[in-house]
Amino acid sequence: MADAPPAAPLLLASRSPQRRAILQQLGIPFDVVDPRYEEAPPPELADAIEVVREHAQGKARSVAADAGDRPIVGVDTEVVLQGEIFGKPSDATEAEQMLERLSGKTHLVMSGLCLLTPGWEVVTHEGTRVTFRELTPRDLATYVETREWEGRAGAYAIQGRGAALVKCIDGDYLNVVGLPAACLVQLLAERFAGTYGFG
């Protein structure tokens, strides 16, 4: 019996090295393309679920013309505290302010995921609750000095030194890193049963 042909690599519409690393960890073949989508800052009191779904969809659709028949994955992740969306800090001062506000509290890491093909599109979302320990001024200063917060929603990276800020999480850890892996695997199992090793 002949071997099945290899699965066509997914097209990941993302600049994030964390998302690439997660797909590699899961053994999913993929190529990367920069999305041609500009994320507008969300309006005050915007609904985080709507924001991440819209951005994920926008990223995926922005590269559809180059994808051929290949499935496209678009992802967006935001940190939400008491309904307020925390973006990426612009400087060290803003990073420290964000972390100080997250200290001792539980926040939500919300991701939107869009899986797009020429024939259909699925948009979904996933939330993970993350609780920070109480952070001292020294904790804050030490972490900010690492500059790990640069380019990170909520000013921390749980897969790096930011893990020391976290007391516990409830939900998909990889979602906090940057890709709702459980959602993606479920979609691939349902829509491409066996093709990518799932379902």
CYANA upper distance limits for C-alpha pairs under 8 A (distance plus 0.5 A):
  6 PRO  CA    195 THR  CA      8.46
  7 ALA  CA     29 PRO  CA      7.88
  7 ALA  CA    195 THR  CA      6.28
  7 ALA  CA    196 TYR  CA      6.78
  8 ALA  CA     29 PRO  CA      7.85
  8 ALA  CA     30 PHE  CA      8.44
  8 ALA  CA     70 ARG  CA      7.00
  9 PRO  CA     28 ILE  CA      8.07
  9 PRO  CA     29 PRO  CA      5.10
  9 PRO  CA     30 PHE  CA      4.65
  9 PRO  CA     31 ASP  CA      6.73
  9 PRO  CA     70 ARG  CA      7.55
  9 PRO  CA     71 PRO  CA      8.38
 10 LEU  CA     28 ILE  CA      8.30
 10 LEU  CA     29 PRO  CA      6.78
 10 LEU  CA     30 PHE  CA      4.86
 10 LEU  CA     31 ASP  CA      6.76
 10 LEU  CA     70 ARG  CA      6.64
 10 LEU  CA     71 PRO  CA      5.77
 10 LEU  CA     72 ILE  CA      6.32
 10 LEU  CA     73 VAL  CA      7.51
 11 LEU  CA     30 PHE  CA      6.15
 11 LEU  CA     31 ASP  CA      5.58
 11 LEU  CA     32 VAL  CA      6.26
 11 LEU  CA     33 VAL  CA      7.37
 11 LEU  CA     67 ALA  CA      7.56
 11 LEU  CA     70 ARG  CA      7.22
 11 LEU  CA     71 PRO  CA      6.69
 11 LEU  CA     72 ILE  CA      5.13
 11 LEU  CA     73 VAL  CA      6.63
 12 LEU  CA     20 ARG  CA      8.49
 12 LEU  CA     30 PHE  CA      7.14
 12 LEU  CA     31 ASP  CA      6.60
 12 LEU  CA     32 VAL  CA      5.32
 12 LEU  CA     33 VAL  CA      6.68
 12 LEU  CA     72 ILE  CA      6.46
 12 LEU  CA     73 VAL  CA      5.47
 12 LEU  CA     74 GLY  CA      6.93
 13 ALA  CA     32 VAL  CA      6.69
 13 ALA  CA     33 VAL  CA      5.68
 13 ALA  CA     34 ASP  CA      6.14
 13 ALA  CA     35 PRO  CA      5.53
 13 ALA  CA     59 LYS  CA      6.53
 13 ALA  CA     60 ALA  CA      6.36
 13 ALA  CA     63 VAL  CA      7.49
 13 ALA  CA     72 ILE  CA      7.43
 13 ALA  CA     73 VAL  CA      6.52
 13 ALA  CA     74 GLY  CA      5.76
 13 ALA  CA     75 VAL  CA      8.15
 14 SER  CA     19 ARG  CA      8.12
 14 SER  CA     32 VAL  CA      7.27
 14 SER  CA     33 VAL  CA      6.95
 14 SER  CA     34 ASP  CA      6.04
 14 SER  CA     35 PRO  CA      6.50
 14 SER  CA     59 LYS  CA      8.11
 14 SER  CA     74 GLY  CA      7.37
 14 SER  CA     75 VAL  CA      7.80
 15 ARG  CA     32 VAL  CA      8.31
 15 ARG  CA     33 VAL  CA      8.06
 15 ARG  CA     34 ASP  CA      6.31
 15 ARG  CA     35 PRO  CA      8.20
 16 SER  CA     20 ARG  CA      7.17
 17 PRO  CA     21 ALA  CA      6.68
 18 GLN  CA     22 ILE  CA      6.82
 18 GLN  CA    177 VAL  CA      7.13
 18 GLN  CA    178 GLY  CA      6.75
 18 GLN  CA    179 LEU  CA      8.42
 19 ARG  CA     23 LEU  CA      6.92
 19 ARG  CA    177 VAL  CA      8.34
 19 ARG  CA    178 GLY  CA      6.39
 19 ARG  CA    179 LEU  CA      6.22
 20 ARG  CA     24 GLN  CA      6.77
 20 ARG  CA     32 VAL  CA      8.46
 21 ALA  CA     25 GLN  CA      6.60
 22 ILE  CA     26 LEU  CA      6.75
 22 ILE  CA    174 LEU  CA      7.98
 22 ILE  CA    179 LEU  CA      7.71
 22 ILE  CA    181 ALA  CA      8.13
 23 LEU  CA     27 GLY  CA      6.74
 23 LEU  CA     28 ILE  CA      5.91
 23 LEU  CA     29 PRO  CA      7.95
 23 LEU  CA     30 PHE  CA      7.99
 24 GLN  CA     28 ILE  CA      6.63
 24 GLN  CA     29 PRO  CA      7.90
 28 ILE  CA    196 TYR  CA      6.80
 29 PRO  CA    196 TYR  CA      8.35
 33 VAL  CA     63 VAL  CA      8.07
 34 ASP  CA     63 VAL  CA      8.49
 35 PRO  CA     59 LYS  CA      5.74
 35 PRO  CA     60 ALA  CA      7.67
 35 PRO  CA     62 SER  CA      6.39
 35 PRO  CA     63 VAL  CA      6.53
 36 ARG  CA     59 LYS  CA      7.31
 36 ARG  CA     62 SER  CA      5.72
 36 ARG  CA     63 VAL  CA      7.18
 37 TYR  CA     58 GLY  CA      6.71
 37 TYR  CA     59 LYS  CA      5.98
 37 TYR  CA     62 SER  CA      6.42
 39 GLU  CA     55 HIS  CA      7.14
 42 PRO  CA     46 ALA  CA      6.59
 42 PRO  CA     51 VAL  CA      7.45
 42 PRO  CA     85 ILE  CA      8.34
 44 GLU  CA     84 GLU  CA      8.12
 45 LEU  CA     83 GLY  CA      7.28
 45 LEU  CA     84 GLU  CA      6.78
 45 LEU  CA     85 ILE  CA      8.38
 46 ALA  CA     50 GLU  CA      8.36
 46 ALA  CA     51 VAL  CA      7.71
 46 ALA  CA     84 GLU  CA      8.33
 46 ALA  CA     85 ILE  CA      8.24
 47 ASP  CA     51 VAL  CA      6.80
 47 ASP  CA     83 GLY  CA      8.10
 48 ALA  CA     52 VAL  CA      6.69
 48 ALA  CA     78 GLU  CA      7.90
 48 ALA  CA     80 VAL  CA      7.71
 48 ALA  CA     83 GLY  CA      8.13
 48 ALA  CA     85 ILE  CA      7.17
 48 ALA  CA    110 MET  CA      7.59
 49 ILE  CA     53 ARG  CA      6.63
 49 ILE  CA    110 MET  CA      7.43
 49 ILE  CA    111 SER  CA      8.20
 49 ILE  CA    112 GLY  CA      7.68
 49 ILE  CA    125 HIS  CA      7.51
 50 GLU  CA     54 GLU  CA      6.49
 51 VAL  CA     55 HIS  CA      6.65
 52 VAL  CA     56 ALA  CA      6.49
 52 VAL  CA     75 VAL  CA      8.22
 52 VAL  CA     76 ASP  CA      5.70
 52 VAL  CA     77 THR  CA      6.72
 52 VAL  CA     78 GLU  CA      7.47
 52 VAL  CA    110 MET  CA      7.66
 52 VAL  CA    111 SER  CA      6.24
 52 VAL  CA    112 GLY  CA      4.99
 52 VAL  CA    113 LEU  CA      8.34
 52 VAL  CA    125 HIS  CA      8.09
 53 ARG  CA     57 GLN  CA      6.60
 53 ARG  CA     76 ASP  CA      7.81
 53 ARG  CA    111 SER  CA      8.03
 53 ARG  CA    112 GLY  CA      4.86
 53 ARG  CA    113 LEU  CA      7.00
 53 ARG  CA    114 CYS  CA      7.87
 53 ARG  CA    123 VAL  CA      6.99
 53 ARG  CA    124 THR  CA      7.22
 53 ARG  CA    125 HIS  CA      7.13
 54 GLU  CA     58 GLY  CA      6.53
 54 GLU  CA    112 GLY  CA      8.18
 55 HIS  CA     59 LYS  CA      6.62
 55 HIS  CA     75 VAL  CA      7.85
 55 HIS  CA     76 ASP  CA      6.40
 55 HIS  CA    112 GLY  CA      7.92
 56 ALA  CA     60 ALA  CA      6.84
 56 ALA  CA     74 GLY  CA      5.14
 56 ALA  CA     75 VAL  CA      4.89
 56 ALA  CA     76 ASP  CA      5.52
 56 ALA  CA    112 GLY  CA      6.00
 56 ALA  CA    113 LEU  CA      5.98
 56 ALA  CA    114 CYS  CA      6.01
 56 ALA  CA    123 VAL  CA      8.37
 57 GLN  CA     61 ARG  CA      6.57
 57 GLN  CA     74 GLY  CA      6.68
 57 GLN  CA     75 VAL  CA      8.22
 57 GLN  CA    113 LEU  CA      7.83
 57 GLN  CA    114 CYS  CA      5.76
 57 GLN  CA    123 VAL  CA      7.35
 58 GLY  CA     62 SER  CA      6.47
 58 GLY  CA     74 GLY  CA      8.14
 59 LYS  CA     63 VAL  CA      7.61
 59 LYS  CA     74 GLY  CA      5.77
 59 LYS  CA     75 VAL  CA      7.81
 60 ALA  CA     64 ALA  CA      7.15
 60 ALA  CA     72 ILE  CA      6.41
 60 ALA  CA     73 VAL  CA      6.35
 60 ALA  CA     74 GLY  CA      4.94
 60 ALA  CA     75 VAL  CA      8.43
 60 ALA  CA    114 CYS  CA      7.04
 60 ALA  CA    115 LEU  CA      7.93
 60 ALA  CA    116 LEU  CA      7.18
 61 ARG  CA    116 LEU  CA      8.03
 63 VAL  CA     67 ALA  CA      7.16
 64 ALA  CA     68 GLY  CA      7.93
 64 ALA  CA     72 ILE  CA      7.86
 67 ALA  CA     71 PRO  CA      7.93
 67 ALA  CA     72 ILE  CA      7.71
 68 GLY  CA    118 PRO  CA      8.35
 69 ASP  CA    117 THR  CA      7.05
 69 ASP  CA    118 PRO  CA      6.79
 70 ARG  CA    117 THR  CA      7.06
 71 PRO  CA    115 LEU  CA      7.16
 71 PRO  CA    116 LEU  CA      6.08
 71 PRO  CA    117 THR  CA      5.37
 72 ILE  CA    114 CYS  CA      8.29
 72 ILE  CA    115 LEU  CA      6.15
 72 ILE  CA    116 LEU  CA      5.53
 72 ILE  CA    117 THR  CA      6.97
 73 VAL  CA    113 LEU  CA      7.61
 73 VAL  CA    114 CYS  CA      6.16
 73 VAL  CA    115 LEU  CA      5.33
 73 VAL  CA    116 LEU  CA      7.04
 74 GLY  CA    113 LEU  CA      6.30
 74 GLY  CA    114 CYS  CA      5.52
 74 GLY  CA    115 LEU  CA      7.19
 75 VAL  CA    111 SER  CA      7.34
 75 VAL  CA    112 GLY  CA      6.06
 75 VAL  CA    113 LEU  CA      5.19
 75 VAL  CA    114 CYS  CA      6.95
 75 VAL  CA    179 LEU  CA      7.32
 76 ASP  CA    111 SER  CA      5.91
 76 ASP  CA    112 GLY  CA      5.73
 76 ASP  CA    113 LEU  CA      7.34
 76 ASP  CA    178 GLY  CA      8.42
 77 THR  CA    109 VAL  CA      7.43
 77 THR  CA    110 MET  CA      6.14
 77 THR  CA    111 SER  CA      4.68
 77 THR  CA    112 GLY  CA      7.01
 77 THR  CA    153 ALA  CA      7.97
 77 THR  CA    178 GLY  CA      6.81
 77 THR  CA    179 LEU  CA      8.18
 78 GLU  CA     85 ILE  CA      7.10
 78 GLU  CA     86 PHE  CA      7.20
 78 GLU  CA     87 GLY  CA      7.22
 78 GLU  CA    109 VAL  CA      6.33
 78 GLU  CA    110 MET  CA      5.89
 78 GLU  CA    111 SER  CA      6.88
 78 GLU  CA    153 ALA  CA      6.38
 78 GLU  CA    154 GLY  CA      8.01
 79 VAL  CA     85 ILE  CA      6.32
 79 VAL  CA     86 PHE  CA      5.76
 79 VAL  CA     87 GLY  CA      7.60
 79 VAL  CA    107 HIS  CA      7.55
 79 VAL  CA    108 LEU  CA      6.35
 79 VAL  CA    109 VAL  CA      5.13
 79 VAL  CA    110 MET  CA      6.84
 79 VAL  CA    153 ALA  CA      6.48
 79 VAL  CA    154 GLY  CA      5.91
 80 VAL  CA     84 GLU  CA      5.85
 80 VAL  CA     85 ILE  CA      5.00
 80 VAL  CA     86 PHE  CA      6.37
 80 VAL  CA    107 HIS  CA      6.31
 80 VAL  CA    108 LEU  CA      5.56
 80 VAL  CA    109 VAL  CA      6.74
 80 VAL  CA    110 MET  CA      7.76
 81 LEU  CA     85 ILE  CA      7.13
 81 LEU  CA     86 PHE  CA      7.92
 81 LEU  CA    102 LEU  CA      7.99
 81 LEU  CA    106 THR  CA      8.01
 81 LEU  CA    107 HIS  CA      5.35
 81 LEU  CA    108 LEU  CA      6.94
 82 GLN  CA    107 HIS  CA      7.80
 86 PHE  CA     98 MET  CA      8.12
 86 PHE  CA    153 ALA  CA      6.79
 86 PHE  CA    154 GLY  CA      5.79
 87 GLY  CA    152 ARG  CA      8.26
 87 GLY  CA    153 ALA  CA      5.36
 87 GLY  CA    154 GLY  CA      6.53
 88 LYS  CA    150 GLU  CA      7.85
 88 LYS  CA    151 GLY  CA      6.08
 88 LYS  CA    152 ARG  CA      5.72
 88 LYS  CA    153 ALA  CA      4.85
 88 LYS  CA    154 GLY  CA      6.63
 88 LYS  CA    155 ALA  CA      6.80
 89 PRO  CA     94 GLU  CA      5.92
 89 PRO  CA     95 ALA  CA      5.66
 89 PRO  CA     98 MET  CA      8.35
 89 PRO  CA    149 TRP  CA      8.08
 89 PRO  CA    150 GLU  CA      7.50
 89 PRO  CA    151 GLY  CA      7.67
 89 PRO  CA    152 ARG  CA      7.86
 89 PRO  CA    153 ALA  CA      7.79
 89 PRO  CA    154 GLY  CA      7.82
 89 PRO  CA    155 ALA  CA      6.64
 90 SER  CA     94 GLU  CA      6.89
 90 SER  CA     95 ALA  CA      7.98
 90 SER  CA    150 GLU  CA      8.45
 91 ASP  CA     95 ALA  CA      6.76
 91 ASP  CA    150 GLU  CA      8.34
 92 ALA  CA     96 GLU  CA      6.67
 92 ALA  CA    144 VAL  CA      6.86
 92 ALA  CA    147 ARG  CA      8.31
 93 THR  CA     97 GLN  CA      6.79
 94 GLU  CA     98 MET  CA      6.69
 95 ALA  CA     99 LEU  CA      6.77
 95 ALA  CA    144 VAL  CA      7.48
 95 ALA  CA    149 TRP  CA      7.22
 95 ALA  CA    154 GLY  CA      8.19
 95 ALA  CA    155 ALA  CA      5.79
 96 GLU  CA    100 GLU  CA      6.53
 96 GLU  CA    140 LEU  CA      6.73
 96 GLU  CA    141 ALA  CA      7.91
 96 GLU  CA    144 VAL  CA      6.94
 96 GLU  CA    155 ALA  CA      8.40
 97 GLN  CA    101 ARG  CA      6.80
 98 MET  CA    102 LEU  CA      6.83
 98 MET  CA    154 GLY  CA      6.94
 98 MET  CA    155 ALA  CA      7.15
 99 LEU  CA    103 SER  CA      6.59
 99 LEU  CA    140 LEU  CA      7.54
 99 LEU  CA    154 GLY  CA      7.81
 99 LEU  CA    155 ALA  CA      7.17
 99 LEU  CA    156 TYR  CA      8.35
100 GLU  CA    135 LEU  CA      7.66
100 GLU  CA    140 LEU  CA      7.70
101 ARG  CA    105 LYS  CA      8.41
102 LEU  CA    106 THR  CA      7.80
102 LEU  CA    107 HIS  CA      7.63
102 LEU  CA    132 PHE  CA      7.02
103 SER  CA    132 PHE  CA      5.94
103 SER  CA    133 ARG  CA      6.57
103 SER  CA    134 GLU  CA      5.55
103 SER  CA    135 LEU  CA      5.91
104 GLY  CA    131 THR  CA      7.37
104 GLY  CA    132 PHE  CA      5.53
104 GLY  CA    133 ARG  CA      5.22
104 GLY  CA    134 GLU  CA      4.74
104 GLY  CA    135 LEU  CA      7.51
105 LYS  CA    131 THR  CA      6.09
105 LYS  CA    132 PHE  CA      6.20
105 LYS  CA    133 ARG  CA      7.95
105 LYS  CA    134 GLU  CA      8.49
106 THR  CA    129 ARG  CA      6.98
106 THR  CA    130 VAL  CA      5.92
106 THR  CA    131 THR  CA      4.55
106 THR  CA    132 PHE  CA      6.93
107 HIS  CA    129 ARG  CA      6.26
107 HIS  CA    130 VAL  CA      5.91
107 HIS  CA    131 THR  CA      6.83
108 LEU  CA    127 GLY  CA      6.83
108 LEU  CA    128 THR  CA      6.16
108 LEU  CA    129 ARG  CA      5.13
108 LEU  CA    130 VAL  CA      6.66
109 VAL  CA    127 GLY  CA      6.06
109 VAL  CA    128 THR  CA      5.68
109 VAL  CA    129 ARG  CA      6.82
109 VAL  CA    130 VAL  CA      7.70
109 VAL  CA    175 ASN  CA      7.89
109 VAL  CA    176 VAL  CA      6.51
110 MET  CA    125 HIS  CA      7.64
110 MET  CA    126 GLU  CA      6.30
110 MET  CA    127 GLY  CA      4.91
110 MET  CA    128 THR  CA      7.07
110 MET  CA    175 ASN  CA      8.34
111 SER  CA    125 HIS  CA      5.98
111 SER  CA    126 GLU  CA      5.87
111 SER  CA    127 GLY  CA      6.92
111 SER  CA    175 ASN  CA      7.40
111 SER  CA    178 GLY  CA      8.20
111 SER  CA    179 LEU  CA      7.68
111 SER  CA    180 PRO  CA      7.06
112 GLY  CA    123 VAL  CA      7.70
112 GLY  CA    124 THR  CA      6.38
112 GLY  CA    125 HIS  CA      4.79
112 GLY  CA    126 GLU  CA      7.13
112 GLY  CA    180 PRO  CA      8.49
113 LEU  CA    123 VAL  CA      6.20
113 LEU  CA    124 THR  CA      5.83
113 LEU  CA    125 HIS  CA      6.26
113 LEU  CA    180 PRO  CA      7.85
113 LEU  CA    183 CYS  CA      8.38
113 LEU  CA    184 LEU  CA      8.12
114 CYS  CA    121 GLU  CA      7.59
114 CYS  CA    122 VAL  CA      6.16
114 CYS  CA    123 VAL  CA      4.89
114 CYS  CA    124 THR  CA      7.00
115 LEU  CA    121 GLU  CA      6.32
115 LEU  CA    122 VAL  CA      5.79
115 LEU  CA    123 VAL  CA      7.06
116 LEU  CA    120 TRP  CA      6.70
116 LEU  CA    121 GLU  CA      4.93
116 LEU  CA    122 VAL  CA      6.96
117 THR  CA    121 GLU  CA      6.68
124 THR  CA    183 CYS  CA      8.32
125 HIS  CA    180 PRO  CA      8.38
125 HIS  CA    183 CYS  CA      8.22
126 GLU  CA    175 ASN  CA      7.97
126 GLU  CA    180 PRO  CA      6.84
126 GLU  CA    183 CYS  CA      7.72
127 GLY  CA    171 GLY  CA      7.72
127 GLY  CA    172 ASP  CA      8.34
127 GLY  CA    175 ASN  CA      8.10
128 THR  CA    169 ILE  CA      7.58
128 THR  CA    170 ASP  CA      6.32
128 THR  CA    171 GLY  CA      5.16
128 THR  CA    172 ASP  CA      6.43
128 THR  CA    173 TYR  CA      7.92
128 THR  CA    175 ASN  CA      7.38
128 THR  CA    176 VAL  CA      7.36
129 ARG  CA    169 ILE  CA      6.07
129 ARG  CA    170 ASP  CA      5.50
129 ARG  CA    171 GLY  CA      6.94
130 VAL  CA    166 VAL  CA      7.61
130 VAL  CA    167 LYS  CA      8.32
130 VAL  CA    168 CYS  CA      6.60
130 VAL  CA    169 ILE  CA      4.91
130 VAL  CA    170 ASP  CA      6.96
131 THR  CA    166 VAL  CA      6.48
131 THR  CA    167 LYS  CA      6.03
131 THR  CA    168 CYS  CA      5.85
131 THR  CA    169 ILE  CA      6.61
132 PHE  CA    165 LEU  CA      6.19
132 PHE  CA    166 VAL  CA      4.85
132 PHE  CA    167 LYS  CA      5.57
132 PHE  CA    168 CYS  CA      7.63
133 ARG  CA    165 LEU  CA      6.61
133 ARG  CA    166 VAL  CA      6.28
133 ARG  CA    167 LYS  CA      5.48
135 LEU  CA    139 ASP  CA      6.14
135 LEU  CA    140 LEU  CA      7.05
135 LEU  CA    165 LEU  CA      7.78
136 THR  CA    140 LEU  CA      6.88
137 PRO  CA    141 ALA  CA      6.66
138 ARG  CA    142 THR  CA      6.43
139 ASP  CA    143 TYR  CA      6.70
140 LEU  CA    144 VAL  CA      6.58
141 ALA  CA    145 GLU  CA      6.64
142 THR  CA    146 THR  CA      7.35
143 TYR  CA    147 ARG  CA      7.82
143 TYR  CA    148 GLU  CA      8.04
143 TYR  CA    161 ARG  CA      8.02
143 TYR  CA    162 GLY  CA      7.93
144 VAL  CA    148 GLU  CA      7.74
144 VAL  CA    149 TRP  CA      7.35
148 GLU  CA    152 ARG  CA      8.39
148 GLU  CA    155 ALA  CA      8.35
148 GLU  CA    156 TYR  CA      7.16
148 GLU  CA    157 ALA  CA      7.23
148 GLU  CA    160 GLY  CA      8.30
148 GLU  CA    161 ARG  CA      8.12
148 GLU  CA    162 GLY  CA      8.35
149 TRP  CA    154 GLY  CA      8.45
149 TRP  CA    155 ALA  CA      4.83
149 TRP  CA    156 TYR  CA      5.30
149 TRP  CA    157 ALA  CA      7.17
150 GLU  CA    155 ALA  CA      7.34
151 GLY  CA    155 ALA  CA      8.08
152 ARG  CA    156 TYR  CA      6.38
152 ARG  CA    157 ALA  CA      7.19
156 TYR  CA    162 GLY  CA      5.89
157 ALA  CA    161 ARG  CA      7.45
157 ALA  CA    162 GLY  CA      5.42
157 ALA  CA    163 ALA  CA      7.64
157 ALA  CA    177 VAL  CA      7.42
158 ILE  CA    162 GLY  CA      5.17
158 ILE  CA    163 ALA  CA      5.00
158 ILE  CA    166 VAL  CA      8.19
158 ILE  CA    176 VAL  CA      7.42
158 ILE  CA    177 VAL  CA      6.73
159 GLN  CA    163 ALA  CA      6.71
159 GLN  CA    177 VAL  CA      6.68
161 ARG  CA    165 LEU  CA      8.46
162 GLY  CA    166 VAL  CA      7.71
169 ILE  CA    173 TYR  CA      7.83
172 ASP  CA    176 VAL  CA      7.62
172 ASP  CA    180 PRO  CA      7.44
172 ASP  CA    181 ALA  CA      8.13
172 ASP  CA    182 ALA  CA      7.58
173 TYR  CA    177 VAL  CA      7.22
174 LEU  CA    178 GLY  CA      6.83
174 LEU  CA    179 LEU  CA      6.38
174 LEU  CA    180 PRO  CA      6.58
174 LEU  CA    181 ALA  CA      6.64
175 ASN  CA    179 LEU  CA      5.15
175 ASN  CA    180 PRO  CA      4.61
175 ASN  CA    181 ALA  CA      6.98
176 VAL  CA    180 PRO  CA      8.35
180 PRO  CA    184 LEU  CA      6.94
181 ALA  CA    185 VAL  CA      6.54
182 ALA  CA    186 GLN  CA      6.65
183 CYS  CA    187 LEU  CA      6.75
184 LEU  CA    188 LEU  CA      6.66
185 VAL  CA    189 ALA  CA      6.54
185 VAL  CA    198 PHE  CA      7.35
186 GLN  CA    190 GLU  CA      6.69
186 GLN  CA    198 PHE  CA      8.41
187 LEU  CA    191 ARG  CA      6.37
187 LEU  CA    192 PHE  CA      8.33
188 LEU  CA    192 PHE  CA      5.61
188 LEU  CA    193 ALA  CA      7.15
188 LEU  CA    196 TYR  CA      7.44
188 LEU  CA    198 PHE  CA      7.16
188 LEU  CA    199 GLY  CA      8.14
189 ALA  CA    193 ALA  CA      5.15
189 ALA  CA    194 GLY  CA      7.29
189 ALA  CA    196 TYR  CA      8.26
189 ALA  CA    197 GLY  CA      8.37
189 ALA  CA    198 PHE  CA      5.20
189 ALA  CA    199 GLY  CA      4.60
190 GLU  CA    199 GLY  CA      7.09
192 PHE  CA    196 TYR  CA      7.51
192 PHE  CA    198 PHE  CA      8.48
192 PHE  CA    199 GLY  CA      8.26
193 ALA  CA    197 GLY  CA      8.18
193 ALA  CA    198 PHE  CA      6.61
193 ALA  CA    199 GLY  CA      5.13
194 GLY  CA    198 PHE  CA      5.69
194 GLY  CA    199 GLY  CA      5.82
